[in-house]
Amino acid sequence: MVIQPHDLIKVSDLSLLEWKEDNEWVTASLRSAPFVVVRRAEQTSDFIPVGIRGEQRNQRQTAILHRNGIEEIITPYMLAEQKSWNSLNAQRRELPVLKSIDKVAEIMGDWQWGPTGSAGFEIATGYPALKATSDLDIVVYAPHPINRNEAVEVLEKLDSLPIRSDIQIETNNGAFLLREWINKRIDSMILRTQEGPELVYTPW
């Protein structure tokens, strides 16, 4: 099974999760919400590179998870398809990102997209990760080149909302930031791959 960056994994057995640093917040975070996010790094037949989120922005821990520790995989695209944010309580849905996300879904149209970052984490787990000042991180799966004019229009509409949105495009070769692609002044650009950043002329 190929598991993609940004996928959230519910961990069935925390003893199958390994990390190096001895940070108290890591254990506390996993007890509150036993979920990890898949990192962009090489996967093996046994282990998946993942990250652990803490309450604070600077609380991020790299780890590896044995595949036997997977209880459930939740993709960002599933969250958008199912409009899973509607399952959050009314008080949380008053946060700016969640108040705007139905409009975001309308703007994204036929693009295969989903929320990541703190929004994706809270929508998937119910754990309160969003703040009033949070941005909305979005991933779009685009195995084929997207229309530049359409991309510009999507960004302009998103920028008219009362939140900031950042879109990362996932191709079959790696990922790039949509704003960088639209605004680039030179022919080459950075593509984020499992082996690290690469300078390319086309991300597809």
Backbone as a chain_set.jsonl record, in Angstrom:
{"seq": "MVIQPHDLIKVSDLSLLEWKEDNEWVTASLRSAPFVVVRRAEQTSDFIPVGIRGEQRNQRQTAILHRNGIEEIITPYMLAEQKSWNSLNAQRRELPVLKSIDKVAEIMGDWQWGPTGSAGFEIATGYPALKATSDLDIVVYAPHPINRNEAVEVLEKLDSLPIRSDIQIETNNGAFLLREWINKRIDSMILRTQEGPELVYTPW", "coords": {"N": [[0.848, -1.198, 0.0], [0.635, 2.161, -0.946], [1.3, 4.969, 0.829], [0.566, 8.345, 1.166], [2.291, 11.566, 1.44], [0.999, 13.866, 3.838], [-1.192, 12.311, 4.463], [-3.152, 11.211, 7.211], [-2.592, 9.096, 9.947], [-4.171, 6.913, 12.113], [-2.949, 5.606, 15.035], [-2.643, 2.342, 16.148], [-1.172, 1.048, 18.074], [0.955, 2.448, 20.205], [3.491, 1.625, 20.868], [4.645, 0.795, 18.578], [5.579, 2.964, 17.346], [8.328, 5.005, 16.754], [10.67, 7.368, 17.989], [13.372, 9.74, 18.391], [14.139, 11.948, 20.166], [13.571, 12.768, 23.61], [10.888, 14.004, 24.458], [8.503, 15.361, 26.59], [6.066, 16.383, 25.749], [5.434, 14.96, 23.475], [4.523, 12.36, 24.165], [2.288, 13.112, 25.685], [0.755, 14.393, 23.741], [0.2, 12.299, 21.944], [-1.321, 10.657, 23.549], [-3.584, 12.196, 23.851], [-4.467, 12.482, 21.224], [-4.096, 9.985, 19.175], [-2.694, 10.186, 16.579], [-0.737, 10.474, 13.602], [1.1, 12.263, 11.065], [1.896, 11.649, 7.69], [5.182, 11.913, 6.476], [7.216, 13.447, 3.877], [9.271, 11.356, 2.744], [11.457, 8.535, 2.233], [9.738, 5.459, 2.123], [9.617, 2.19, 3.593], [9.229, -1.405, 3.326], [8.408, -2.052, 5.815], [8.339, 0.237, 7.473], [7.042, 3.58, 7.959], [7.681, 6.977, 7.352], [6.848, 9.49, 9.61], [5.219, 12.313, 11.233], [4.811, 13.909, 14.396], [2.451, 15.925, 15.985], [2.382, 18.687, 18.228], [0.763, 20.822, 20.703], [1.766, 23.396, 20.416], [3.152, 25.518, 17.855], [5.853, 25.102, 17.421], [6.234, 22.561, 18.235], [7.003, 19.811, 16.914], [7.682, 16.574, 15.894], [9.775, 14.258, 14.366], [9.321, 10.874, 13.316], [9.14, 7.247, 13.045], [6.837, 4.833, 11.9], [5.799, 1.555, 12.397], [4.26, -0.526, 10.005], [2.413, -2.286, 11.025], [1.252, -0.885, 13.006], [-0.782, 0.636, 12.046], [-4.007, 1.76, 12.295], [-6.01, 3.173, 11.009], [-6.286, 5.02, 7.971], [-6.48, 8.308, 6.94], [-7.141, 10.399, 4.354], [-6.445, 13.71, 3.033], [-8.134, 14.236, 0.911], [-10.345, 12.646, 1.327], [-11.487, 13.972, 3.488], [-12.393, 16.336, 2.311], [-14.142, 15.382, 0.328], [-16.126, 14.207, 1.875], [-16.93, 16.319, 3.35], [-16.124, 16.612, 6.037], [-15.78, 18.471, 8.027], [-18.212, 19.305, 8.921], [-18.88, 17.701, 11.0], [-17.743, 18.667, 13.263], [-18.093, 20.48, 16.382], [-20.436, 23.204, 16.939], [-19.283, 25.477, 18.081], [-16.524, 25.279, 17.45], [-16.733, 25.47, 14.715], [-17.073, 28.114, 14.32], [-14.637, 29.275, 14.071], [-12.412, 31.182, 11.978], [-11.211, 29.768, 9.715], [-12.8, 27.444, 9.524], [-15.298, 28.563, 9.205], [-15.076, 29.518, 6.677], [-14.646, 27.369, 5.021], [-16.568, 25.973, 3.512], [-17.036, 27.722, 1.434], [-14.514, 27.688, 0.324], [-14.486, 25.063, -0.658], [-16.358, 25.322, -2.669], [-15.023, 27.088, -4.385], [-12.799, 25.547, -5.13], [-13.877, 23.693, -6.804], [-13.804, 21.282, -9.342], [-11.305, 20.338, -8.78], [-9.154, 17.925, -7.28], [-8.906, 17.992, -4.029], [-7.903, 18.782, -0.614], [-7.992, 19.562, 2.927], [-5.059, 20.232, 4.856], [-2.44, 20.333, 7.365], [-3.099, 22.181, 10.396], [-5.856, 22.488, 10.146], [-6.698, 20.215, 8.672], [-5.901, 18.277, 10.504], [-7.513, 18.781, 12.778], [-10.096, 18.481, 11.686], [-10.048, 15.808, 10.936], [-9.513, 14.434, 13.324], [-10.886, 15.613, 15.418], [-9.583, 16.823, 17.441], [-8.719, 19.857, 19.036], [-6.954, 21.79, 17.095], [-6.812, 24.033, 15.518], [-6.488, 27.634, 15.432], [-7.693, 31.01, 15.964], [-6.16, 32.576, 14.332], [-5.159, 30.924, 12.414], [-3.912, 29.734, 9.238], [-5.256, 28.299, 6.193], [-4.204, 25.318, 5.05], [-3.833, 23.641, 2.012], [-3.963, 20.767, -0.043], [-3.567, 19.693, -3.368], [-4.204, 17.192, -5.672], [-2.646, 16.635, -8.638], [-2.011, 14.947, -11.241], [-1.559, 15.536, -13.862], [-0.594, 18.342, -15.971], [-1.818, 21.493, -14.836], [-4.154, 24.086, -15.741], [-2.856, 27.24, -16.202], [-4.164, 29.765, -16.162], [-6.58, 29.089, -14.977], [-5.652, 28.324, -12.482], [-4.676, 30.756, -11.504], [-7.08, 32.151, -11.29], [-8.399, 30.638, -9.331], [-6.711, 31.108, -7.103], [-7.033, 33.885, -6.829], [-9.724, 34.054, -6.09], [-9.669, 32.632, -3.674], [-8.026, 34.336, -2.232], [-9.714, 36.407, -1.775], [-11.19, 35.735, 0.369], [-11.693, 35.875, 3.992], [-9.492, 34.615, 5.141], [-6.146, 33.268, 5.034], [-4.933, 31.232, 2.461], [-2.916, 28.474, 1.593], [-1.704, 26.668, -1.071], [-0.583, 23.497, -1.948], [0.635, 21.657, -4.608], [0.378, 18.357, -5.578], [2.142, 16.231, -7.588], [2.878, 13.332, -9.638], [5.548, 13.21, -9.406], [6.459, 14.73, -7.327], [6.089, 17.595, -5.141], [4.884, 21.015, -5.211], [4.626, 24.548, -4.468], [1.738, 26.318, -5.24], [1.569, 29.123, -5.519], [4.245, 29.832, -5.906], [4.766, 28.647, -8.357], [3.049, 30.054, -10.07], [4.014, 32.652, -9.767], [6.668, 32.552, -10.51], [9.758, 33.745, -11.816], [11.735, 32.745, -13.329], [12.775, 29.994, -15.48], [13.138, 27.57, -14.15], [12.221, 25.666, -11.166], [11.57, 24.747, -7.706], [11.058, 21.427, -6.794], [9.567, 19.361, -4.459], [10.642, 16.332, -3.363], [10.737, 12.799, -2.42], [13.391, 12.267, -2.098], [14.436, 14.665, -1.48], [14.698, 18.284, -2.099], [14.442, 19.249, -5.543], [15.707, 20.842, -8.458], [13.781, 21.752, -11.122], [12.431, 21.961, -14.497], [9.871, 21.546, -15.267], [7.214, 20.569, -13.179], [5.807, 18.324, -13.744]], "CA": [[0.0, 0.0, 0.0], [1.373, 3.417, -0.991], [0.718, 5.985, 1.701], [1.053, 9.605, 0.626], [2.494, 12.682, 2.362], [-0.204, 14.559, 4.324], [-2.17, 11.369, 5.008], [-3.14, 11.047, 8.663], [-2.705, 7.7, 10.364], [-4.513, 6.634, 13.503], [-2.013, 4.579, 15.49], [-3.32, 1.344, 16.979], [-0.283, 0.629, 19.161], [2.0, 3.472, 20.271], [4.808, 0.996, 21.007], [5.157, 0.581, 17.223], [5.996, 4.287, 16.88], [9.663, 5.268, 17.296], [11.273, 8.68, 17.781], [14.653, 9.816, 19.1], [14.175, 12.889, 21.278], [12.716, 12.44, 24.755], [10.085, 15.187, 24.754], [7.294, 14.99, 27.324], [4.864, 16.779, 25.023], [5.127, 13.96, 22.452], [3.681, 11.334, 24.784], [1.011, 13.732, 26.058], [0.01, 14.649, 22.514], [-0.272, 11.025, 21.395], [-2.391, 10.157, 24.416], [-4.781, 12.997, 23.565], [-4.895, 12.202, 19.845], [-3.096, 9.035, 18.662], [-2.607, 10.335, 15.126], [0.504, 11.015, 13.052], [0.967, 12.673, 9.669], [2.946, 11.048, 6.863], [6.189, 12.844, 5.98], [7.748, 13.199, 2.536], [10.561, 10.677, 2.862], [11.377, 7.174, 1.693], [9.048, 4.435, 2.899], [10.114, 0.833, 3.402], [8.167, -2.407, 3.416], [7.986, -2.167, 7.214], [8.206, 1.495, 8.205], [6.551, 4.783, 7.296], [8.134, 8.199, 8.024], [5.695, 10.273, 10.06], [5.47, 13.423, 12.138], [3.9, 14.03, 15.536], [2.111, 17.318, 16.253], [2.062, 19.116, 19.581], [-0.165, 21.953, 20.76], [2.445, 24.603, 19.967], [3.635, 25.463, 16.473], [7.229, 24.603, 17.389], [6.249, 21.185, 18.732], [6.903, 18.855, 15.819], [8.652, 15.511, 16.126], [9.841, 13.226, 13.334], [9.26, 9.518, 13.865], [8.795, 6.212, 12.078], [5.754, 3.978, 12.379], [5.714, 0.238, 11.765], [2.975, -0.657, 9.311], [1.476, -3.027, 11.878], [0.634, 0.056, 13.932], [-1.811, 1.422, 11.357], [-5.405, 1.397, 12.543], [-6.855, 3.826, 9.997], [-5.636, 6.057, 7.172], [-7.423, 9.346, 6.526], [-6.489, 11.294, 3.398], [-7.072, 15.035, 2.939], [-9.179, 14.213, -0.113], [-11.53, 12.074, 1.977], [-12.091, 15.006, 4.337], [-13.113, 17.273, 1.451], [-15.247, 14.677, -0.329], [-17.177, 13.935, 2.86], [-17.181, 17.558, 4.103], [-16.04, 16.118, 7.408], [-15.797, 19.585, 8.985], [-19.567, 19.465, 9.455], [-19.032, 16.873, 12.199], [-17.196, 19.394, 14.409], [-19.157, 21.175, 17.115], [-20.781, 24.529, 16.424], [-18.333, 26.47, 18.583], [-15.298, 25.188, 16.654], [-17.022, 25.881, 13.337], [-17.058, 29.577, 14.268], [-13.28, 29.727, 13.762], [-12.391, 31.718, 10.608], [-10.941, 28.763, 8.682], [-13.94, 26.54, 9.385], [-16.426, 29.342, 8.687], [-14.837, 29.794, 5.256], [-14.235, 26.191, 4.255], [-17.576, 25.618, 2.505], [-16.765, 28.593, 0.289], [-13.297, 27.144, -0.284], [-14.888, 23.878, -1.424], [-17.032, 25.816, -3.878], [-13.998, 27.669, -5.256], [-11.912, 24.495, -5.636], [-14.584, 23.074, -7.923], [-13.525, 19.891, -9.699], [-9.961, 19.939, -8.379], [-9.09, 16.948, -6.194], [-8.23, 18.77, -2.994], [-8.252, 18.475, 0.763], [-7.296, 20.373, 3.935], [-3.949, 19.615, 5.586], [-2.027, 21.179, 8.478], [-3.92, 22.175, 11.607], [-7.262, 22.295, 9.768], [-6.894, 18.805, 8.359], [-5.741, 17.485, 11.723], [-8.706, 18.924, 13.625], [-11.263, 17.914, 11.003], [-9.933, 14.348, 10.931], [-9.405, 13.832, 14.659], [-11.723, 16.279, 16.407], [-8.715, 17.454, 18.439], [-8.678, 21.295, 18.726], [-5.632, 22.21, 16.628], [-6.929, 25.337, 14.864], [-6.602, 28.868, 16.206], [-8.375, 32.074, 15.222], [-5.209, 33.166, 13.382], [-4.617, 29.869, 11.551], [-4.112, 29.702, 7.791], [-5.779, 27.037, 5.681], [-3.286, 24.616, 4.152], [-4.587, 22.822, 1.067], [-3.209, 19.967, -1.004], [-4.305, 19.359, -4.591], [-3.558, 16.142, -6.453], [-2.703, 16.985, -10.062], [-1.049, 14.105, -11.957], [-1.323, 16.131, -15.178], [-0.458, 19.799, -15.87], [-3.034, 22.27, -14.625], [-4.255, 25.294, -16.547], [-2.31, 28.359, -15.43], [-5.191, 30.797, -15.979], [-7.533, 28.571, -13.992], [-4.982, 28.372, -11.182], [-4.663, 32.162, -11.09], [-8.447, 32.488, -10.896], [-8.66, 29.981, -8.043], [-5.986, 31.833, -6.061], [-7.654, 35.198, -6.641], [-10.964, 33.853, -5.332], [-9.299, 32.269, -2.306], [-7.459, 35.515, -1.577], [-10.801, 37.333, -1.432], [-11.792, 35.261, 1.616], [-11.071, 36.484, 5.18], [-8.421, 33.76, 5.664], [-5.075, 33.027, 4.067], [-4.855, 29.841, 2.021], [-1.691, 28.063, 0.913], [-1.981, 25.453, -1.835], [0.528, 22.678, -2.426], [0.222, 20.765, -5.684], [1.055, 17.057, -5.58], [2.203, 15.525, -8.864], [3.438, 11.991, -9.446], [6.998, 13.345, -9.244], [6.764, 15.496, -6.125], [5.124, 18.647, -4.809], [5.347, 22.401, -5.299], [3.656, 25.533, -4.009], [1.062, 26.91, -6.393], [1.933, 30.543, -5.659], [5.595, 29.909, -6.47], [4.671, 28.276, -9.774], [2.399, 31.149, -10.789], [4.795, 33.892, -9.679], [8.092, 32.344, -10.793], [10.322, 34.653, -12.812], [12.72, 32.011, -14.118], [12.211, 28.771, -16.054], [13.22, 26.438, -13.229], [11.537, 25.807, -9.888], [11.891, 23.697, -6.742], [10.086, 20.353, -6.61], [9.855, 18.617, -3.235], [10.53, 14.901, -3.624], [11.119, 11.954, -1.288], [14.848, 12.308, -1.958], [14.819, 16.029, -1.148], [14.316, 19.264, -3.122], [15.1, 19.153, -6.845], [15.476, 21.95, -9.378], [13.195, 21.187, -12.344], [11.843, 22.924, -15.427], [8.432, 21.305, -15.172], [6.954, 19.647, -12.065], [5.134, 17.126, -14.241]], "C": [[0.884, 1.249, 0.0], [0.623, 4.455, -0.159], [1.372, 7.309, 1.35], [1.359, 10.628, 1.722], [1.17, 13.397, 2.629], [-1.282, 13.604, 4.817], [-2.026, 11.324, 6.526], [-3.363, 9.579, 8.997], [-3.105, 7.649, 11.832], [-3.683, 5.433, 13.941], [-2.727, 3.629, 16.452], [-2.5, 0.96, 18.201], [0.906, 1.59, 19.195], [3.392, 2.879, 20.444], [5.441, 0.716, 19.645], [5.586, 1.887, 16.56], [7.325, 4.628, 17.553], [10.098, 6.694, 16.979], [12.469, 8.807, 18.705], [14.606, 10.71, 20.334], [13.187, 12.493, 22.373], [11.957, 13.696, 25.174], [8.779, 14.773, 25.431], [6.03, 15.298, 26.532], [4.461, 15.731, 23.978], [4.174, 12.905, 23.011], [2.309, 11.891, 25.139], [0.139, 13.957, 24.83], [-0.584, 13.362, 21.95], [-1.376, 10.418, 22.25], [-3.693, 10.897, 24.15], [-5.352, 12.672, 22.193], [-3.852, 11.291, 19.205], [-3.022, 9.026, 17.133], [-1.242, 10.899, 14.747], [0.255, 11.376, 11.592], [2.155, 12.131, 8.884], [3.87, 12.133, 6.321], [6.628, 12.458, 4.566], [9.171, 12.653, 2.667], [10.359, 9.243, 2.396], [10.669, 6.232, 2.661], [9.689, 3.08, 2.617], [8.941, -0.138, 3.504], [7.621, -2.515, 4.835], [7.632, -0.835, 7.869], [7.771, 2.659, 7.322], [7.091, 5.997, 8.052], [6.933, 9.08, 8.369], [6.153, 11.432, 10.931], [4.408, 13.455, 13.222], [3.698, 15.516, 15.817], [1.895, 17.543, 17.739], [1.114, 20.294, 19.544], [0.457, 23.225, 20.197], [3.014, 24.413, 18.566], [5.038, 24.869, 16.375], [7.351, 23.168, 17.903], [5.942, 20.219, 17.586], [8.019, 17.833, 15.997], [8.619, 14.51, 14.974], [9.881, 11.855, 13.999], [9.093, 8.536, 12.716], [7.754, 5.292, 12.723], [5.811, 2.648, 11.641], [4.321, 0.08, 11.166], [1.948, -1.449, 10.127], [0.752, -2.115, 12.862], [-0.451, 0.912, 13.305], [-3.197, 0.893, 11.714], [-6.31, 1.945, 11.449], [-6.026, 4.867, 9.264], [-6.708, 7.029, 6.69], [-6.687, 10.295, 5.589], [-7.169, 12.659, 3.412], [-8.248, 15.046, 1.968], [-10.475, 13.615, 0.434], [-12.252, 13.138, 2.797], [-12.913, 15.981, 3.499], [-14.326, 16.608, 0.802], [-16.429, 14.498, 0.618], [-17.612, 15.183, 3.63], [-17.189, 17.264, 5.606], [-16.049, 17.228, 8.45], [-17.182, 19.795, 9.589], [-19.8, 18.635, 10.713], [-18.463, 17.554, 13.442], [-18.312, 20.167, 15.107], [-19.298, 22.625, 16.648], [-19.792, 25.599, 16.871], [-17.044, 26.461, 17.769], [-15.543, 25.686, 15.231], [-17.143, 27.396, 13.195], [-15.658, 30.127, 14.01], [-13.201, 30.141, 12.292], [-12.171, 30.671, 9.517], [-12.163, 27.884, 8.445], [-15.189, 27.273, 8.897], [-16.301, 29.54, 7.175], [-14.725, 28.541, 4.401], [-15.293, 25.716, 3.254], [-17.387, 26.459, 1.244], [-15.507, 28.129, -0.441], [-13.645, 25.95, -1.168], [-15.56, 24.282, -2.735], [-16.017, 26.351, -4.882], [-13.13, 26.581, -5.893], [-12.56, 23.683, -6.748], [-14.241, 21.615, -8.122], [-12.119, 19.44, -9.316], [-10.044, 18.909, -7.255], [-8.248, 17.56, -5.081], [-8.619, 18.27, -1.61], [-7.476, 19.363, 1.716], [-6.188, 19.575, 4.615], [-3.614, 20.511, 6.778], [-2.975, 21.08, 9.662], [-5.394, 21.958, 11.284], [-7.546, 20.829, 9.478], [-6.833, 17.938, 9.6], [-6.996, 17.571, 12.593], [-9.935, 18.294, 12.979], [-11.239, 16.387, 11.076], [-10.061, 13.742, 12.319], [-10.384, 14.396, 15.676], [-10.916, 16.965, 17.488], [-8.54, 18.927, 18.081], [-7.278, 21.794, 18.377], [-5.654, 23.606, 16.011], [-6.99, 26.472, 15.87], [-7.295, 29.922, 15.342], [-7.478, 32.669, 14.141], [-4.666, 32.15, 12.374], [-4.885, 30.133, 10.072], [-4.777, 28.377, 7.426], [-4.77, 26.461, 4.697], [-4.086, 23.622, 3.318], [-3.62, 22.015, 0.215], [-4.133, 19.641, -2.173], [-3.527, 18.276, -5.327], [-3.76, 16.449, -7.929], [-1.663, 16.158, -10.813], [-0.709, 14.635, -13.346], [-1.251, 17.65, -15.032], [-1.803, 20.499, -15.709], [-2.985, 23.529, -15.483], [-3.834, 26.5, -15.709], [-3.367, 29.431, -15.157], [-6.229, 30.367, -14.946], [-6.942, 28.639, -12.588], [-4.946, 29.796, -10.638], [-6.044, 32.574, -10.583], [-8.801, 31.884, -9.541], [-7.977, 30.74, -6.911], [-6.614, 33.197, -5.787], [-8.938, 35.08, -5.822], [-10.669, 33.493, -3.88], [-8.776, 33.479, -1.541], [-8.523, 36.546, -1.211], [-11.498, 36.932, -0.131], [-11.06, 35.867, 2.814], [-10.023, 35.597, 5.859], [-7.337, 33.667, 4.601], [-5.038, 31.542, 3.746], [-3.537, 29.598, 1.302], [-1.946, 26.723, 0.239], [-0.679, 24.781, -2.251], [-0.013, 21.702, -3.46], [1.057, 19.49, -5.622], [0.98, 16.456, -6.985], [2.719, 14.111, -8.593], [4.945, 12.03, -9.219], [7.398, 14.039, -7.949], [5.734, 16.593, -5.937], [5.752, 20.027, -4.968], [4.235, 23.322, -4.818], [3.056, 26.25, -5.213], [1.461, 28.365, -6.598], [3.322, 30.698, -6.287], [5.571, 29.62, -7.962], [4.077, 29.42, -10.596], [3.301, 32.378, -10.857], [6.246, 33.742, -10.1], [8.552, 33.213, -11.963], [11.378, 33.98, -13.687], [12.106, 30.685, -14.563], [12.171, 27.616, -15.068], [12.477, 26.727, -11.927], [11.909, 24.63, -8.997], [10.73, 22.71, -6.643], [10.502, 19.558, -5.379], [9.602, 17.133, -3.476], [10.92, 14.116, -2.374], [12.619, 12.004, -1.036], [15.343, 13.692, -1.556], [14.42, 16.985, -2.262], [15.124, 19.098, -4.405], [14.744, 20.374, -7.681], [14.991, 21.37, -10.701], [12.664, 22.307, -13.232], [10.332, 22.751, -15.516], [8.18, 20.311, -14.048], [6.267, 18.361, -12.502], [6.07, 16.255, -15.078]], "O": [[1.774, 1.384, 0.84], [-0.538, 4.766, -0.423], [2.596, 7.391, 1.248], [0.77, 10.578, 2.802], [0.328, 13.512, 1.739], [-2.2, 14.028, 5.518], [-0.918, 11.389, 7.057], [-4.211, 8.912, 8.406], [-2.462, 8.261, 12.685], [-3.709, 4.38, 13.304], [-3.332, 4.056, 17.435], [-3.052, 0.591, 19.238], [1.766, 1.55, 18.315], [4.383, 3.565, 20.191], [6.636, 0.432, 19.562], [5.914, 1.918, 15.374], [7.44, 4.552, 18.776], [9.924, 7.175, 15.86], [12.579, 8.075, 19.688], [14.988, 10.285, 21.424], [12.114, 11.956, 22.1], [12.34, 14.37, 26.13], [8.04, 13.938, 24.91], [5.04, 14.572, 26.624], [3.285, 15.623, 23.632], [3.148, 12.598, 22.405], [1.289, 11.235, 24.926], [-1.072, 13.738, 24.873], [-1.739, 13.341, 21.526], [-2.265, 9.742, 21.732], [-4.774, 10.31, 24.212], [-6.568, 12.595, 22.017], [-2.822, 11.776, 18.738], [-3.253, 8.003, 16.487], [-0.665, 11.701, 15.48], [-0.673, 10.869, 10.962], [3.287, 12.155, 9.366], [3.414, 13.14, 5.779], [6.446, 11.325, 4.119], [10.141, 13.41, 2.694], [9.23, 8.796, 2.191], [10.961, 6.21, 3.857], [10.235, 2.853, 1.538], [7.803, 0.268, 3.739], [6.512, -3.006, 5.043], [6.739, -0.771, 8.714], [8.076, 2.723, 6.131], [6.974, 6.051, 9.276], [6.104, 9.374, 7.508], [7.32, 11.52, 11.314], [3.257, 13.08, 12.998], [4.664, 16.277, 15.881], [1.306, 16.709, 18.427], [0.7, 20.724, 18.467], [-0.229, 24.038, 19.577], [3.317, 23.295, 18.148], [5.379, 24.219, 15.387], [8.454, 22.629, 17.991], [4.791, 19.865, 17.332], [9.171, 18.2, 16.225], [7.561, 13.975, 14.643], [10.408, 11.698, 15.101], [8.926, 8.933, 11.563], [7.795, 5.018, 13.922], [5.864, 2.613, 10.412], [3.329, 0.506, 11.757], [0.744, -1.29, 9.929], [-0.236, -2.513, 13.479], [-0.984, 1.813, 13.952], [-3.516, -0.27, 11.467], [-7.252, 1.283, 11.013], [-5.167, 5.519, 9.857], [-7.714, 6.624, 6.108], [-5.71, 10.927, 5.99], [-8.345, 12.758, 3.764], [-9.228, 15.764, 2.167], [-11.569, 14.028, 0.048], [-13.481, 13.199, 2.8], [-13.992, 16.406, 3.911], [-15.405, 17.199, 0.735], [-17.586, 14.621, 0.216], [-18.529, 15.132, 4.45], [-18.12, 17.616, 6.33], [-16.296, 16.968, 9.628], [-17.309, 20.399, 10.654], [-20.792, 18.831, 11.416], [-18.673, 17.076, 14.557], [-19.342, 20.471, 14.506], [-18.387, 23.188, 16.04], [-19.498, 26.527, 16.117], [-16.522, 27.523, 17.432], [-14.647, 26.262, 14.614], [-17.297, 27.908, 12.086], [-15.504, 31.322, 13.757], [-13.848, 29.525, 11.445], [-12.867, 30.682, 8.502], [-12.523, 27.611, 7.3], [-16.046, 26.672, 8.248], [-17.304, 29.708, 6.481], [-14.708, 28.636, 3.174], [-14.941, 25.111, 2.241], [-17.558, 25.969, 0.128], [-15.44, 28.172, -1.67], [-13.157, 25.84, -2.293], [-15.35, 23.656, -3.774], [-16.131, 26.103, -6.083], [-12.768, 26.684, -7.065], [-11.864, 23.055, -7.546], [-14.365, 20.804, -7.204], [-11.776, 18.274, -9.509], [-10.903, 19.009, -6.379], [-7.024, 17.635, -5.186], [-9.529, 17.455, -1.451], [-6.412, 19.869, 1.359], [-6.355, 18.393, 4.913], [-4.421, 21.359, 7.159], [-3.58, 20.036, 9.905], [-6.109, 21.318, 12.055], [-8.521, 20.268, 9.979], [-7.601, 16.987, 9.746], [-7.483, 16.554, 13.087], [-10.728, 17.642, 13.659], [-12.278, 15.751, 11.254], [-10.642, 12.67, 12.483], [-10.684, 13.749, 16.679], [-11.482, 17.621, 18.362], [-8.24, 19.234, 16.928], [-6.511, 22.176, 19.261], [-4.629, 24.288, 15.984], [-7.468, 26.312, 16.994], [-7.46, 29.738, 14.136], [-7.971, 33.203, 13.147], [-3.801, 32.487, 11.566], [-5.925, 30.675, 9.696], [-4.851, 27.458, 8.242], [-4.513, 27.043, 3.643], [-4.904, 22.864, 3.841], [-2.578, 22.523, -0.2], [-5.316, 19.354, -1.992], [-2.331, 18.425, -5.577], [-4.889, 16.516, -8.414], [-0.539, 16.622, -11.005], [0.295, 14.242, -13.94], [-1.789, 18.198, -14.07], [-2.789, 20.146, -16.356], [-1.916, 23.977, -15.896], [-4.39, 26.747, -14.638], [-3.454, 29.946, -14.042], [-6.695, 31.175, -14.143], [-7.636, 28.97, -11.626], [-5.162, 30.014, -9.446], [-6.161, 33.263, -9.569], [-9.427, 32.537, -8.706], [-8.59, 30.99, -5.873], [-6.712, 33.614, -4.633], [-9.205, 35.915, -4.958], [-11.33, 33.983, -2.964], [-9.045, 33.633, -0.35], [-8.261, 37.457, -0.426], [-12.3, 37.695, 0.408], [-9.927, 36.326, 2.674], [-9.703, 35.808, 7.029], [-7.572, 33.947, 3.426], [-5.103, 30.698, 4.64], [-3.097, 30.42, 0.498], [-2.354, 25.76, 0.888], [0.208, 25.411, -2.828], [-0.999, 21.005, -3.216], [2.287, 19.54, -5.615], [-0.107, 16.205, -7.505], [2.964, 13.745, -7.443], [5.554, 11.015, -8.881], [8.549, 13.944, -7.522], [4.641, 16.535, -6.5], [6.968, 20.194, -4.875], [3.067, 22.94, -4.765], [3.776, 26.726, -6.09], [1.671, 28.795, -7.732], [3.542, 31.593, -7.104], [6.271, 30.268, -8.74], [4.553, 29.714, -11.692], [3.348, 33.064, -11.878], [6.995, 34.718, -10.054], [7.841, 33.389, -12.953], [11.856, 34.563, -14.66], [11.042, 30.298, -14.081], [11.276, 26.773, -15.134], [12.149, 27.874, -11.623], [12.483, 23.643, -9.458], [9.58, 23.097, -6.437], [11.651, 19.131, -5.267], [8.475, 16.728, -3.761], [11.377, 14.694, -1.388], [13.073, 11.81, 0.092], [16.536, 13.878, -1.318], [13.86, 16.554, -3.269], [16.328, 18.842, -4.367], [13.622, 20.877, -7.62], [15.699, 20.587, -11.334], [12.473, 23.44, -12.789], [9.606, 23.702, -15.808], [8.873, 19.296, -13.969], [6.156, 17.416, -11.72], [5.659, 15.206, -15.573]]}, "num_chains": 1, "name": "protein.A"}
